[in-house]
């Protein structure tokens, strides 16, 4: 379970775009998607988010996407009663039981709305409920073959202001991962809005981001993070073969362009079908000038040794 920090000023534009990108990626991967929001009672808001989700009506009708009104959950949480959340959990478990693909993405903003309205104790109660149940799902994941991702969006700009700043650590403690899509809390990268307002003229050469990452959680994190940086041509695959196939498509698309294209390649060292070094070698054979970023949980010296021994630039 992870939290995304959004800019308050862009709450209904930039954050809905990023959440829709993440939902679309999950739908493409045939995951069940739950968009649970206090704001869906507002028809204009629902219209805005639904317009950004590919084949919205079709996915609703096919039960690939559920939109849940969290306003009753919010009202109940104000009194400390989380019974609606427990009932929601049972409904989710039944829905997953009836599906062949057990992967699930949940986007829920009840805690964020409680936080915005300074109901800090109730916010922490809801966040803890999500984290406790997420960890329970994780423990049962291998046995039941479930794969569940929970995203709780929060307003990044509020966290630096009084009295919200005093409660920031509580949000962090109730999540396994924090991502600041505004680029303020975690790192110094610029946002898409900042890039658009900068004096740098747009590049004529297209930039592609090609990622090979087998874990769905990390695929979704890449999607939302790279989109927040302003990248448009993002291709995220789950295997070495698909990565090479997508590379060929990109090269064919751009083969007649005068200026060619730039590309950032990110390979995880734990690919399940082809060793990452073999994938890297194939990429460099096709694009000799291409540099590659490796991501890994292995010690850096181990990766460096593998690269030095088996990978020639």
Secondary structure, DSSP 8 states (H G I E B T S, - for coil): -EEEEE-GGGTTTHHHHHHHHHHHHHHHTT-EEEEEEGGGGSHHHHHHHHHTSTTHHHHHHTTSEEEEE-HHHHHHHHTT--HHHHHHHHHHHHHHHT-S--EEEEEE-HHHHHHHTT-HHHHHHHHHHHHHHHHHHHHHHHHHT-EEEEEEEEEGGGGGSTTGGGGHHHHHHT-SEEEETTSSSS-----HHHHHHSSS---SSEEEEEEE---HHHHHHHHHHHHHTT--EEEEESSHHHHHHHHHHHHHHTTT-TT-EEEEEEEETT-SSS-HHHHHHHHHHH-TT--EEEE-SS-HHHHHHHHHHH---
